[in-house]
Amino acid sequence: MSYSPLATLSPVCHNTFMVSNVRDIQRHVLPNGLIVITETMQHVRSVSVGIWVRNGSRREIPAENGLAHFLEHMVFKGTDRRSAEDIAREMDSVGGMLDAFTSKEQICFNAKVLDEHLPIAFDVLADLVLRPKLDSDDVNKECQVVLEEIKMDLDNPEYLLHDIFTRGFWPEHSLGRPILGTPETVRNFDREALCRRFQNWFAPDHIIVTAAGNINHPQVLELVEKEFGHLQAIGSPQKTPAPSTSAPIRLETKRDLEQVHLCIGVPSLPLAHERRFGVAVLNNLLGGGMSSRLFQNIREKQGLAYAVFSEITPYSDAGMLTVYAGTAKETIDKVLDLTVAEFRAMKESPVSNEELLRAKNHLKGSLMLSLESTSSRMSNLARQELYFQRFYSLDEILAAIEAVTRDEVQALAREFFQPDRVALTVLGPLNGFSVDRARLAC
């Protein structure tokens, strides 16, 4: 299948435009600033629709850490038209799936249904986003639920490790704080704080509606205009400053764990950076798959870990590349040294042509497979609008991956893997383990 390059979209258009003559993507901006994007997929019977709010946990002040996630919970407690049970029953009655999530830069409410049930699904989603009751009694009850969710995550050593790591990596910045908040902040939430943030964050010019599946654009646009067209814009969200990055070494003893957990990371690039494809290839080579260097050397050849991988965590103005491994307390030294050695190797020598080709093919295959479902297409539409304000064809993305060179990967490794920029967190039964900055020299 062939895809044509896509023209950059005007952010002020108020008419419907076809933005791809192969992927049937259309975009429309309502007069109040709300953006509607659809992709018609005539070969399927399902529809996925999402309402994306451009305000995530990074927009919280320290005292309200966790409020965005709490709001996401609270809208499901009931609306002016539906009780919490009504919401669940209405979606179950049509065999649909209703979900929501909060990230550091967005809140998303989404549903997946058969195409004939799109009006029902959208009516439920719009009700959640526009008319939540935010009842004081429900706030108190949900506070206990979220506190249990926090406890559950803190009982997960991998979550706890990354929480400690991220707090130290981006100190005194909202990107460094947990999405769920803390027990101290959550206990202080009340209806007044929720209502205040709801009015500011859920304004139409802060919202994107995306839908993919067996739909037509006018149908979706009519549904959106009916529910959201009368709302007034309040102005673009105020930008928050980019975080300053630190590189602490943190050793946290937790004796009740069987393994020692390690997270080592460096600053990376923002999500929309022009060199993002080089970063993706670098990550894939380092620890992004079963043939990666970390997986092969630490797990397959040495047998030192069951789980070892690297990942990229990018945002609009910052990013980090991290390596995670879980190992026995007797072998943590060796795993750390092998990881640093891989950093050093990627700086000192270009990767082989065979490795580069394998990493590129893995990325291209993963990308194409990820676009097979209506849910992933719906999310892809939102992601491209939120971070790029245009739509990249599959051919453009595949060509950009293919264009990454060995020299580019090496240059990124030299830029990223600098000893004074390497942060490290180790969690578990440390048994006297210690490490200094010199050991992280790469």
C-alpha positions as CSV (number, residue, x, y, z in Angstrom):
1,M,0.0,0.0,0.0
2,S,1.3,3.4,-0.9
3,Y,0.9,6.6,1.2
4,S,1.4,10.1,0.0
5,P,3.1,12.8,2.1
6,L,0.6,14.9,4.0
7,A,0.4,18.6,3.9
8,T,0.8,20.6,7.1
9,L,-2.6,21.5,8.4
10,S,-3.6,25.1,9.2
11,P,-4.4,25.5,12.9
12,V,-7.1,28.0,12.2
13,C,-9.1,26.2,9.5
14,H,-12.9,26.1,10.2
15,N,-13.9,23.8,7.4
16,T,-13.6,20.1,6.8
17,F,-10.4,19.1,4.9
18,M,-9.4,15.7,3.6
19,V,-5.8,15.4,4.7
20,S,-4.8,12.1,3.1
21,N,-6.0,10.7,-0.1
22,V,-5.1,7.1,1.0
23,R,-5.8,7.1,4.7
24,D,-9.2,8.7,4.8
25,I,-8.4,11.2,7.5
26,Q,-10.4,14.4,7.9
27,R,-10.0,17.3,10.3
28,H,-12.4,20.1,11.3
29,V,-12.0,22.9,13.9
30,L,-15.2,24.2,15.5
31,P,-15.5,28.0,16.0
32,N,-14.8,27.5,19.7
33,G,-11.5,25.8,19.0
34,L,-12.5,22.2,19.6
35,I,-10.8,19.9,17.0
36,V,-12.5,16.9,15.4
37,I,-10.4,14.3,13.5
38,T,-11.7,11.1,12.0
39,E,-10.3,8.2,10.0
40,T,-12.7,6.1,8.0
41,M,-11.8,2.4,7.9
42,Q,-14.5,0.7,5.8
43,H,-13.2,-2.8,6.2
44,V,-14.0,-3.0,9.9
45,R,-17.2,-3.1,11.9
46,S,-16.0,-1.3,15.0
47,V,-15.5,2.3,16.0
48,S,-13.1,3.8,18.5
49,V,-13.8,7.3,19.7
50,G,-11.8,9.4,22.2
51,I,-12.2,12.8,23.9
52,W,-8.7,14.1,24.7
53,V,-8.1,16.9,27.2
54,R,-4.8,18.8,26.7
55,N,-4.2,19.0,30.5
56,G,-2.4,16.2,32.3
57,S,-0.7,16.0,35.6
58,R,2.2,18.4,34.6
59,R,-0.3,21.2,34.9
60,E,-0.8,20.6,38.6
61,I,0.8,22.7,41.3
62,P,2.6,20.7,44.0
63,A,-0.3,20.9,46.5
64,E,-2.8,19.4,44.0
65,N,-0.5,16.6,42.6
66,G,-2.8,13.8,41.5
67,L,-5.8,16.0,40.8
68,A,-6.0,15.3,37.1
69,H,-6.1,11.6,37.7
70,F,-8.6,12.1,40.5
71,L,-10.9,14.1,38.1
72,E,-10.6,11.2,35.6
73,H,-12.0,8.9,38.3
74,M,-14.7,11.3,39.5
75,V,-16.5,11.7,36.2
76,F,-17.4,8.0,36.3
77,K,-19.1,8.4,39.6
78,G,-22.2,9.9,37.9
79,T,-23.4,12.8,35.8
80,D,-26.5,15.0,35.8
81,R,-28.1,12.4,33.5
82,R,-26.7,9.0,34.6
83,S,-25.6,7.3,37.8
84,A,-22.4,5.3,37.9
85,E,-24.4,2.1,37.4
86,D,-26.3,3.6,34.4
87,I,-22.9,4.4,32.8
88,A,-21.7,0.9,33.1
89,R,-25.0,-0.7,32.1
90,E,-25.4,1.4,29.0
91,M,-22.0,0.4,27.6
92,D,-22.4,-3.2,28.6
93,S,-25.8,-3.3,26.9
94,V,-24.2,-2.7,23.5
95,G,-21.1,-4.8,24.2
96,G,-18.9,-1.8,24.2
97,M,-15.7,-1.0,26.1
98,L,-15.4,2.2,28.1
99,D,-12.0,3.4,29.4
100,A,-10.0,6.4,30.5
101,F,-6.5,7.3,31.4
102,T,-4.4,10.2,32.7
103,S,-0.9,10.9,31.5
104,K,1.4,13.7,32.3
105,E,0.2,15.8,29.3
106,Q,-3.3,14.5,28.6
107,I,-6.5,13.0,30.0
108,C,-8.4,10.7,27.7
109,F,-11.9,9.2,27.8
110,N,-12.5,6.6,25.1
111,A,-14.9,3.9,24.0
112,K,-14.9,1.1,21.4
113,V,-18.2,-0.2,20.0
114,L,-19.8,-1.6,16.9
115,D,-20.3,1.1,14.3
116,E,-24.1,1.1,14.8
117,H,-23.7,2.0,18.4
118,L,-21.5,5.1,17.9
119,P,-24.2,7.6,18.9
120,I,-24.7,5.8,22.2
121,A,-21.0,5.6,23.0
122,F,-20.5,9.3,22.2
123,D,-23.5,10.3,24.2
124,V,-22.0,8.6,27.2
125,L,-18.5,10.0,26.7
126,A,-19.9,13.6,26.2
127,D,-22.0,13.2,29.3
128,L,-18.9,12.2,31.3
129,V,-16.8,15.1,30.1
130,L,-19.5,17.8,30.2
131,R,-21.8,17.0,33.1
132,P,-20.1,15.2,36.0
133,K,-21.8,15.7,39.3
134,L,-18.5,15.8,41.3
135,D,-20.5,15.1,44.5
136,S,-18.8,15.8,47.8
137,D,-19.7,12.3,49.2
138,D,-18.3,10.7,46.1
139,V,-15.1,12.7,46.5
140,N,-14.6,11.2,50.0
141,K,-15.4,7.7,48.8
142,E,-13.1,7.9,45.7
143,C,-10.3,9.3,47.9
144,Q,-10.2,5.9,49.6
145,V,-10.1,4.1,46.2
146,V,-7.3,6.2,44.9
147,L,-5.3,5.8,48.2
148,E,-5.6,2.0,47.7
149,E,-4.5,2.4,44.0
150,I,-1.4,4.3,45.3
151,K,-0.7,1.6,47.8
152,M,-1.0,-1.1,45.1
153,D,1.5,0.7,42.9
154,L,3.9,1.3,45.8
155,D,3.8,-2.5,46.4
156,N,5.1,-2.9,42.9
157,P,8.9,-2.6,43.1
158,E,9.3,-1.6,39.4
159,Y,6.8,1.2,39.8
160,L,8.4,2.4,43.0
161,L,11.8,2.3,41.4
162,H,10.7,4.5,38.5
163,D,8.9,6.8,40.8
164,I,12.0,7.4,42.9
165,F,14.1,7.7,39.7
166,T,11.8,10.2,38.0
167,R,11.5,12.4,41.1
168,G,15.3,12.7,41.3
169,F,15.7,13.1,37.5
170,W,13.3,16.1,37.2
171,P,13.3,17.5,40.8
172,E,10.9,20.3,41.7
173,H,9.0,19.9,38.4
174,S,5.6,18.5,37.7
175,L,7.0,16.0,35.2
176,G,8.9,14.5,38.1
177,R,5.9,13.9,40.3
178,P,3.6,10.8,40.2
179,I,0.5,11.0,38.1
180,L,-1.5,9.4,41.0
181,G,-0.3,12.0,43.5
182,T,0.6,11.2,47.0
183,P,-1.5,10.1,50.1
184,E,-0.9,13.6,51.5
185,T,-2.2,15.5,48.4
186,V,-5.1,13.1,47.7
187,R,-6.5,13.4,51.2
188,N,-6.8,17.1,50.8
189,F,-8.9,17.1,47.6
190,D,-12.4,18.5,47.8
191,R,-15.2,19.4,45.5
192,E,-14.3,23.0,45.2
193,A,-10.8,22.2,43.9
194,L,-12.2,19.7,41.4
195,C,-14.8,22.0,40.1
196,R,-12.3,24.8,39.7
197,R,-9.9,22.7,37.6
198,F,-12.7,21.0,35.7
199,Q,-13.9,24.4,34.4
200,N,-10.4,25.5,33.4
201,W,-9.2,22.2,31.9
202,F,-12.2,20.8,30.1
203,A,-12.9,23.9,28.0
204,P,-13.6,23.2,24.3
205,D,-10.4,24.8,23.0
206,H,-8.5,22.4,25.2
207,I,-10.3,19.3,23.7
208,I,-9.6,17.1,20.7
209,V,-12.1,14.4,19.6
210,T,-10.7,11.6,17.5
211,A,-12.6,8.6,16.0
212,A,-11.5,5.8,13.7
213,G,-13.4,2.9,12.2
214,N,-16.4,2.3,10.1
215,I,-17.7,5.9,10.3
216,N,-18.1,9.0,8.1
217,H,-16.8,12.4,9.1
218,P,-20.1,14.3,8.9
219,Q,-21.7,11.8,11.3
220,V,-19.1,12.3,13.9
221,L,-19.0,16.1,13.4
222,E,-22.7,16.3,13.9
223,L,-22.5,14.4,17.2
224,V,-19.7,16.7,18.4
225,E,-21.4,19.9,17.4
226,K,-24.6,18.9,19.1
227,E,-22.8,18.4,22.5
228,F,-19.9,20.8,22.3
229,G,-20.7,23.4,19.7
230,H,-22.4,25.8,22.1
231,L,-19.5,26.0,24.6
232,Q,-17.3,29.0,24.9
233,A,-13.5,29.0,24.4
234,I,-11.4,30.2,27.4
235,G,-8.0,30.6,25.7
236,S,-5.0,28.3,25.1
237,P,-3.5,26.6,28.2
238,Q,-0.6,28.4,29.7
239,K,2.7,26.7,28.9
240,T,4.6,25.2,31.8
241,P,8.4,25.6,31.7
242,A,10.6,22.6,30.6
243,P,12.2,20.7,33.5
244,S,15.8,21.0,34.6
245,T,17.5,17.6,34.6
246,S,19.6,16.2,37.5
247,A,21.7,13.1,37.7
248,P,21.5,11.8,41.2
249,I,22.7,8.4,42.4
250,R,20.1,7.0,44.8
251,L,20.4,3.7,46.7
252,E,17.2,2.7,48.5
253,T,17.2,-0.3,50.8
254,K,14.0,-2.4,50.8
255,R,14.8,-5.7,52.5
256,D,11.5,-7.4,51.9
257,L,12.2,-7.7,48.1
258,E,13.7,-10.8,46.6
259,Q,15.5,-8.9,43.8
260,V,17.5,-5.8,43.4
261,H,15.9,-3.4,40.9
262,L,18.0,-1.0,38.9
263,C,17.1,2.0,36.8
264,I,19.8,4.0,35.0
265,G,19.0,6.8,32.6
266,V,20.0,9.9,30.7
267,P,18.3,12.9,29.2
268,S,16.8,12.3,25.8
269,L,14.9,14.5,23.3
270,P,11.3,15.8,23.2
271,L,8.7,13.7,21.4
272,A,8.5,15.8,18.2
273,H,12.2,16.5,17.9
274,E,13.6,16.1,14.3
275,R,16.1,13.5,15.5
276,R,13.4,11.3,17.2
277,F,13.8,8.5,14.7
278,G,17.5,8.2,15.5
279,V,16.6,8.0,19.2
280,A,14.1,5.3,18.4
281,V,16.8,3.3,16.6
282,L,19.3,3.8,19.3
283,N,16.8,2.6,21.9
284,N,15.9,-0.4,19.9
285,L,19.6,-1.4,19.5
286,L,20.3,-0.9,23.2
287,G,17.4,-2.6,24.9
288,G,14.2,-2.4,22.8
289,G,13.8,-6.0,21.8
290,M,14.9,-9.6,22.3
291,S,17.8,-9.1,19.9
292,S,19.0,-5.9,21.6
293,R,22.4,-5.7,23.2
294,L,21.2,-5.6,26.8
295,F,18.8,-8.5,26.4
296,Q,21.4,-10.7,24.6
297,N,24.3,-9.9,26.9
298,I,22.7,-9.7,30.3
299,R,19.9,-12.2,30.0
300,E,20.7,-14.6,27.2
301,K,24.5,-14.9,27.5
302,Q,25.0,-14.2,31.2
303,G,21.7,-15.3,32.7
304,L,21.7,-12.4,35.1
305,A,18.1,-11.1,34.7
306,Y,14.7,-12.2,33.6
307,A,13.6,-8.6,32.8
308,V,16.1,-6.1,31.2
309,F,15.1,-3.4,28.7
310,S,15.5,0.2,27.7
311,E,12.8,2.6,26.9
312,I,12.2,6.2,25.8
313,T,9.9,8.5,27.8
314,P,9.3,11.6,25.7
315,Y,7.2,14.7,26.4
316,S,6.5,18.0,24.5
317,D,9.7,19.6,25.8
318,A,11.8,16.9,27.5
319,G,12.6,13.3,27.4
320,M,14.6,10.5,29.1
321,L,16.1,7.2,28.0
322,T,16.2,4.6,30.8
323,V,17.4,1.1,31.3
324,Y,15.6,-1.3,33.8
325,A,16.9,-4.6,35.1
326,G,15.9,-6.8,38.0
327,T,18.6,-9.2,39.4
328,A,19.9,-11.0,42.4
329,K,21.7,-8.9,45.1
330,E,24.8,-10.9,44.4
331,T,24.9,-9.8,40.8
332,I,23.8,-6.2,40.8
333,D,27.4,-5.0,40.4
334,K,27.8,-7.1,37.3
335,V,24.5,-5.9,35.7
336,L,25.4,-2.3,36.4
337,D,28.9,-2.6,34.9
338,L,27.6,-4.5,31.8
339,T,25.0,-1.7,31.2
340,V,27.5,1.1,31.5
341,A,29.8,-1.0,29.2
342,E,27.0,-1.0,26.5
343,F,26.7,2.8,26.8
344,R,30.4,3.1,26.3
345,A,30.4,0.7,23.3
346,M,27.7,2.6,21.5
347,K,29.8,5.8,21.9
348,E,33.1,4.3,20.8
349,S,32.1,2.3,17.7
350,P,29.3,2.6,15.1
351,V,26.8,-0.2,15.1
352,S,27.2,-2.8,12.4
353,N,25.1,-2.6,9.3
354,E,23.4,-5.9,10.2
355,E,22.4,-4.5,13.7
356,L,21.1,-1.3,12.2
357,L,19.0,-3.1,9.6
358,R,17.5,-5.4,12.2
359,A,16.6,-2.5,14.5
360,K,15.0,-0.6,11.6
361,N,13.0,-3.6,10.5
362,H,11.8,-4.2,14.1
363,L,10.6,-0.6,14.4
364,K,8.9,-0.6,11.0
365,G,7.2,-3.9,11.7
366,S,6.0,-2.8,15.1
367,L,4.7,0.5,13.7
368,M,2.7,-1.2,11.0
369,L,1.3,-3.8,13.3
370,S,0.3,-1.1,15.8
371,L,-2.0,0.5,13.3
372,E,-4.2,-2.5,12.6
373,S,-6.9,-1.7,15.3
374,T,-9.3,1.1,15.4
375,S,-8.2,2.0,18.9
376,S,-4.6,2.5,17.9
377,R,-5.6,4.5,14.9
378,M,-7.8,6.7,17.1
379,S,-4.9,7.3,19.5
380,N,-2.5,7.9,16.6
381,L,-4.7,10.7,15.3
382,A,-4.7,12.4,18.6
383,R,-0.9,12.0,19.1
384,Q,-0.1,13.5,15.7
385,E,-2.4,16.5,16.3
386,L,-1.2,17.1,19.9
387,Y,2.5,17.0,19.1
388,F,2.9,17.7,15.4
389,Q,-0.2,19.6,14.3
390,R,0.0,17.6,11.1
391,F,-0.4,14.0,9.9
392,Y,2.5,11.9,8.7
393,S,1.9,9.2,6.2
394,L,3.2,5.7,6.9
395,D,5.5,6.1,4.0
396,E,7.0,9.3,5.5
397,I,7.6,7.6,8.8
398,L,9.1,4.4,7.2
399,A,11.4,6.6,5.1
400,A,12.5,8.6,8.1
401,I,13.4,5.3,10.0
402,E,15.2,4.0,6.9
403,A,17.2,7.3,6.7
404,V,18.8,6.8,10.1
405,T,22.6,6.2,9.7
406,R,25.2,4.5,11.8
407,D,26.9,7.8,12.3
408,E,23.7,9.4,13.6
409,V,23.2,6.6,16.2
410,Q,26.8,7.0,17.4
411,A,26.5,10.8,17.6
412,L,23.3,10.5,19.7
413,A,25.1,7.9,22.0
414,R,28.0,10.4,22.5
415,E,25.5,13.1,23.2
416,F,23.4,11.1,25.7
417,F,25.9,8.9,27.5
418,Q,28.0,11.4,29.4
419,P,29.1,10.4,32.9
420,D,27.9,13.6,34.6
421,R,24.4,13.1,33.0
422,V,23.8,9.5,34.1
423,A,21.3,9.1,36.9
424,L,21.0,5.9,38.8
425,T,18.4,4.4,41.3
426,V,18.9,1.0,42.9
427,L,16.1,-0.5,45.1
428,G,16.1,-3.7,47.1
429,P,18.1,-5.7,49.6
430,L,21.3,-3.9,48.9
431,N,23.5,-5.8,51.3
432,G,26.2,-3.2,51.4
433,F,26.2,-2.3,47.7
434,S,27.6,1.1,46.9
435,V,28.5,3.0,43.8
436,D,30.2,6.3,43.0
437,R,30.1,8.6,39.9
438,A,33.4,7.2,38.6
439,R,31.8,3.8,38.1
440,L,29.3,5.3,35.7
441,A,32.0,6.6,33.4
442,C,31.0,5.7,29.9
